[in-house]
Amino acid sequence: MKKKMNIVIVGLGNIGSYFYNYLRKNKKIIFNKTNTIPNILFVSSRSFVKKRNFPLSKKIWLKDCLLATKNKNVDIIIELIGGAEGTAKKLVFEALKNKKHIITANKALVAKHGDQLSKIAEKNKVNFEFEAAVCGGVPIIRSIKEGLVANNINKISGILNGTSNYILSSMDNDKLEYKDSLSNAKKLGYAESNPASDINGEDVASKLKILTALAFNSFINNKIITVEGIKNIDQIDINNANQLGYKIKLLGVAESRKNKIIQRVHPALIKEKSYIAKVGGVLNAVIVESNPVGKTVLQGEGAGPGPTTSSLISDLCSVLRGNVKFPFVLPYKKRKFGYFENIDNKKFSVYLRLDVKDRHGILSDITKVMATNKVSIKRLIQNPTINKKNASIVIITHEAKSSSFVKVLSTLKKKNYIVNIPKIIRIEKV
Amino acid sequence: MKKKMNIVIVGLGNIGSYFYNYLRKNKKIIFNKTNTIPNILFVSSRSFVKKRNFPLSKKIWLKDCLLATKNKNVDIIIELIGGAEGTAKKLVFEALKNKKHIITANKALVAKHGDQLSKIAEKNKVNFEFEAAVCGGVPIIRSIKEGLVANNINKISGILNGTSNYILSSMDNDKLEYKDSLSNAKKLGYAESNPASDINGEDVASKLKILTALAFNSFINNKIITVEGIKNIDQIDINNANQLGYKIKLLGVAESRKNKIIQRVHPALIKEKSYIAKVGGVLNAVIVESNPVGKTVLQGEGAGPGPTTSSLISDLCSVLRGNVKFPFVLPYKKRKFGYFENIDNKKFSVYLRLDVKDRHGILSDITKVMATNKVSIKRLIQNPTINKKNASIVIITHEAKSSSFVKVLSTLKKKNYIVNIPKIIRIEKV
């Protein structure tokens, strides 16, 4: 007799609908690859009567998705509702408690409750899989857990959000201001109508927290993380960066040094010749630096129904093959809290843009403020005046502590010759 | 009681020694990640008395490695001998027949006997793993078999050999001729004393055959494949390519169109702005184009003991976790022969360099030969004369069939105004 596993899909939005149809149409090839039949037992969503451009039989409709967690015929629940709380949370907790395998694309849920969920999954010897929660179709989680399992990771970084990468790329390529680029992204479907979490770095932060836990064998740390978005980047900054041989990218970075882990999400200037500077549009790329393998890069589509389905099916095949694994590489008991540190003592070179009144003595005052705070200047460019009264000064500094820059900025802000809020963007070696 | 699996390592060369020591030192973390103790039962190599810079106890020495295949305590054999025939072949066949899991880094063996070996492994329900055989530490096999398992792959291409990539990169960066670059590569340990298979494309061909079978669910095809190496690339070609906005890379490409698969290994001009043009030195990069995920790129260290050990341990963890998989994604019975086609009808634009005597009427004759064979010219540059008597003509053609270029070349070769063998390099869109 052929082995069969019964699947319930919960959530039939953009992703859910695509996944449901893909699974329906690819049952045979998935059976061939896994030796187990992926049988769609139920689907559940907010409304059955909603107009859909694919057939959906009442026979497989489940009105209350939570019932799936108690149905003894159900083996696997695929959660595509989204959100860290509410139904998604209830469904996933109940499912794992009732020994159902869980596959989810819900990064907010995993970043917030992943530790608890993995504990329950391990206890009940079921899978808790979330490849689709980080970087869409890029198989980064599987690569950390399996392909690179031998390695001692010391840094994981990359472009983890397609929307913000599209906006920054388009500001660069099409010489647009931030607002216009964002509005284009919305028109093209690359940004949601409420793009807040993509733009303010929260989406990257969720993904980074998950990757950090996987990379450093730690629990998820939601507290000690620097998160800055892209909305303060002006066209002039992109332009200045280009002139200096840099591109501006929103990066997520987790690194471990002397057993201290730093998590940070912020825009950064990166050398235009570097590989990651070429990753444009909605693409995602993750760089893993580890021993003994060295530097590994994975690049691909970071969002959208197709790429997300690719990851969901990969998780599904893993479950169908019977490959039970610890959700976060190590068993719950062996994971560490990790010594997380904030960014204050981390040293950076930075790009600093100061729009100032064009009068004597200012440069001397600025350099004095910097010297007082132990920030030394590597390069200084006074750009042509914005208008007759003001000038724009761009400074590339040598490395100094993050906290020193905070002091520099807070002092400069108070100066009456400063006409706009000073812009500071870290420079990252990648 | 803790689960334990007994391992025999065969081959203690550069790779084997590194792997043995890595495994010894990382037993605990591997146990933590897999819940199974990786116990080194025996190691075997040509000579016990050979001087080694690490301790090796006589207690675990196995003189005749083939005995491991019949020892009922042995669970896993790691073959690091190399070569498609001889002891490596005997060992791996015998091991699988005797229900031992096999992990190997031997691309020649897998490319030649992989189909037969996978059949035996499947029948005996043991693993036959060979992540380390293709692109060192880049987890490309695992990604095709797991991370990208949902996808219908239509093209897989990339830089699959670090030695030749180093030589080409160094010809470009350091303005060296091929011979000098090769000699540097040897000095730096990036090329073996006999680098033939790295340079003539055979090494890439072995890897490509394995990837093709994995990507297109076919058996391995050793017969229908175009293989050209890099030894005919001159410094002047690299220089010309640069002037035209290209880089020259040795590519392995397998693509399926209308159910016909073409496998080819050859140097190619690729746009200097493309991602893969930036992959320099000994790095490897693989591009997978597939549905629904789109384009996925994996880049990393392609060779050396560290990266290879990363892949070997990843295979080992898979076995320790009990993750039995079909070695070539699909079961043996479901794999197809595949309709392989040679390169003749494949269309390319090409770069053509003709060193000719500098006299009247030659250009007219060359263009006539090309027109007769339905090759049209996109761009033509007559470079400054090499010496007073000769000129170098560089032509970028429009797309034409491979077979047309063969005819053009065979006609031109006979012309008495041609002073060197004409150089032709395909242009690849990547």
Chai-1 contact restraints between the chains, C-beta under 6 A:
chainA,res_idxA,chainB,res_idxB,connection_type,confidence,min_distance_angstrom,max_distance_angstrom,comment,restraint_id
A,N32,B,L330,contact,1.0,0.0,6.0,A-B,restraint_1
A,N32,B,K334,contact,1.0,0.0,6.0,A-B,restraint_2
A,K33,B,V329,contact,1.0,0.0,6.0,A-B,restraint_3
A,G137,B,V293,contact,1.0,0.0,6.0,A-B,restraint_4
A,P139,B,S143,contact,1.0,0.0,6.0,A-B,restraint_5
A,P139,B,G147,contact,1.0,0.0,6.0,A-B,restraint_6
A,R142,B,E146,contact,1.0,0.0,6.0,A-B,restraint_7
A,R142,B,G147,contact,1.0,0.0,6.0,A-B,restraint_8
A,S143,B,P139,contact,1.0,0.0,6.0,A-B,restraint_9
A,E146,B,R142,contact,1.0,0.0,6.0,A-B,restraint_10
A,E146,B,S314,contact,1.0,0.0,6.0,A-B,restraint_11
A,G147,B,P139,contact,1.0,0.0,6.0,A-B,restraint_12
A,G147,B,R142,contact,1.0,0.0,6.0,A-B,restraint_13
A,G147,B,S314,contact,1.0,0.0,6.0,A-B,restraint_14
A,V149,B,S314,contact,1.0,0.0,6.0,A-B,restraint_15
A,V149,B,C317,contact,1.0,0.0,6.0,A-B,restraint_16
A,A150,B,S310,contact,1.0,0.0,6.0,A-B,restraint_17
A,A150,B,I313,contact,1.0,0.0,6.0,A-B,restraint_18
A,A150,B,S314,contact,1.0,0.0,6.0,A-B,restraint_19
A,N151,B,S310,contact,1.0,0.0,6.0,A-B,restraint_20
A,Y275,B,K278,contact,1.0,0.0,6.0,A-B,restraint_21
A,K278,B,Y275,contact,1.0,0.0,6.0,A-B,restraint_22
A,P292,B,G306,contact,1.0,0.0,6.0,A-B,restraint_23
A,P292,B,T309,contact,1.0,0.0,6.0,A-B,restraint_24
A,P292,B,S310,contact,1.0,0.0,6.0,A-B,restraint_25
A,V293,B,G137,contact,1.0,0.0,6.0,A-B,restraint_26
A,V293,B,P307,contact,1.0,0.0,6.0,A-B,restraint_27
A,V293,B,S310,contact,1.0,0.0,6.0,A-B,restraint_28
A,G294,B,E301,contact,1.0,0.0,6.0,A-B,restraint_29
A,T296,B,G300,contact,1.0,0.0,6.0,A-B,restraint_30
A,V297,B,Q299,contact,1.0,0.0,6.0,A-B,restraint_31
A,L298,B,L298,contact,1.0,0.0,6.0,A-B,restraint_32
A,Q299,B,V297,contact,1.0,0.0,6.0,A-B,restraint_33
A,G300,B,T296,contact,1.0,0.0,6.0,A-B,restraint_34
A,E301,B,G294,contact,1.0,0.0,6.0,A-B,restraint_35
A,G306,B,P292,contact,1.0,0.0,6.0,A-B,restraint_36
A,P307,B,V293,contact,1.0,0.0,6.0,A-B,restraint_37
A,T309,B,P292,contact,1.0,0.0,6.0,A-B,restraint_38
A,S310,B,A150,contact,1.0,0.0,6.0,A-B,restraint_39
A,S310,B,N151,contact,1.0,0.0,6.0,A-B,restraint_40
A,S310,B,P292,contact,1.0,0.0,6.0,A-B,restraint_41
A,S310,B,V293,contact,1.0,0.0,6.0,A-B,restraint_42
A,I313,B,A150,contact,1.0,0.0,6.0,A-B,restraint_43
A,S314,B,E146,contact,1.0,0.0,6.0,A-B,restraint_44
A,S314,B,G147,contact,1.0,0.0,6.0,A-B,restraint_45
A,S314,B,V149,contact,1.0,0.0,6.0,A-B,restraint_46
A,S314,B,A150,contact,1.0,0.0,6.0,A-B,restraint_47
A,C317,B,V149,contact,1.0,0.0,6.0,A-B,restraint_48
A,N323,B,N323,contact,1.0,0.0,6.0,A-B,restraint_49
A,V329,B,K33,contact,1.0,0.0,6.0,A-B,restraint_50
A,L330,B,N32,contact,1.0,0.0,6.0,A-B,restraint_51
A,K334,B,N32,contact,1.0,0.0,6.0,A-B,restraint_52
